[in-house]
Amino acid sequence: MINLLKKVFSPVLNIFEKNNDEFVYRSLNRKIVVFVSTVFALLGFGLPVFMPVLIELGYWFVMIVFGSLAAVGFIVGLLGSDKAVAKLLGSR
C-alpha cells in the first residue's frame, strides 16, 4: 500500500528528493512536519465553521492555500524519505 501511495505521489516527492546535497536529519523533524501539517489542515478545513458566508473569494483563497500546504506536508511527512523531510524544513 505504501509503495502504491509513493508511486501516486511521486511528482510531489521527487521535488524534495531529487538533489544530492548533504542534509541534516533529526528524528524530531518528521514529527514537526506532521504537526505543522495538522495545524494547516485545521486552519484550512476548520475555517468554514467560523465563516458566515462562503461566497467571498478571499475565504476560498485561504482555504486552498492552507489545504495545499497541509497536503504537501502530509505527503512528505508520511511518505517521504529522510532527505525529503530535511529539505522541506530547510536543513542543510
C-alpha positions as CSV (number, residue, x, y, z in Angstrom):
1,M,0.0,0.0,0.0
2,I,2.8,2.4,0.9
3,N,4.6,1.7,-2.4
4,L,1.4,2.4,-4.3
5,L,0.9,5.7,-2.5
6,K,4.6,6.6,-3.1
7,K,4.1,5.9,-6.8
8,V,0.9,8.1,-6.9
9,F,2.5,11.0,-5.1
10,S,5.9,10.7,-6.8
11,P,5.6,14.0,-8.6
12,V,5.4,15.8,-5.2
13,L,8.0,13.6,-3.6
14,N,10.5,14.0,-6.4
15,I,10.6,17.7,-5.9
16,F,12.1,17.2,-2.4
17,E,14.2,14.1,-3.1
18,K,15.9,15.0,-6.4
19,N,19.2,16.7,-5.4
20,N,22.3,15.1,-3.9
21,D,23.1,17.8,-1.4
22,E,24.0,16.9,2.1
23,F,21.3,17.2,4.7
24,V,20.9,17.0,8.5
25,Y,18.0,14.9,9.6
26,R,16.8,14.6,13.2
27,S,14.1,12.2,14.4
28,L,12.0,15.1,15.5
29,N,11.9,16.6,12.0
30,R,9.2,14.2,10.7
31,K,7.0,14.9,13.8
32,I,7.4,18.6,13.3
33,V,6.3,18.4,9.6
34,V,3.2,16.2,10.5
35,F,2.3,18.6,13.4
36,V,2.5,21.7,11.3
37,S,0.6,20.0,8.5
38,T,-2.2,19.1,11.0
39,V,-2.3,22.8,12.1
40,F,-2.6,23.9,8.5
41,A,-5.3,21.3,7.9
42,L,-7.3,22.6,10.9
43,L,-6.9,26.1,9.6
44,G,-7.9,25.2,6.1
45,F,-10.8,23.0,6.8
46,G,-11.9,24.4,10.1
47,L,-12.3,27.9,8.7
48,P,-15.7,27.3,7.1
49,V,-17.2,26.7,10.5
50,F,-16.4,30.3,11.5
51,M,-17.1,31.9,8.2
52,P,-20.6,33.5,7.9
53,V,-20.6,33.4,4.1
54,L,-18.5,31.2,1.8
55,I,-19.0,33.3,-1.3
56,E,-16.2,35.8,-0.9
57,L,-13.1,34.9,-2.8
58,G,-10.7,35.7,0.0
59,Y,-12.0,32.9,2.2
60,W,-11.6,30.4,-0.6
61,F,-8.1,31.5,-1.3
62,V,-7.1,31.0,2.4
63,M,-8.7,27.5,2.4
64,I,-6.9,26.5,-0.8
65,V,-3.5,27.7,0.4
66,F,-3.7,26.1,3.8
67,G,-5.2,22.9,2.4
68,S,-2.4,22.7,-0.2
69,L,0.3,23.3,2.4
70,A,-1.3,20.6,4.6
71,A,-1.5,18.1,1.8
72,V,2.2,18.6,0.8
73,G,3.2,18.4,4.4
74,F,1.3,15.2,5.0
75,I,2.6,13.6,1.8
76,V,6.3,14.4,2.6
77,G,5.9,13.8,6.3
78,L,4.3,10.4,6.0
79,L,5.6,9.0,2.7
80,G,8.8,10.9,2.0
81,S,12.4,9.9,2.8
82,D,14.5,11.5,5.5
83,K,16.1,13.6,2.8
84,A,12.7,15.0,1.6
85,V,11.7,15.8,5.2
86,A,15.0,17.6,5.8
87,K,14.7,19.6,2.6
88,L,11.2,20.6,3.4
89,L,12.4,22.1,6.7
90,G,15.4,23.6,5.0
91,S,18.1,21.6,6.9
92,R,21.5,21.6,5.3
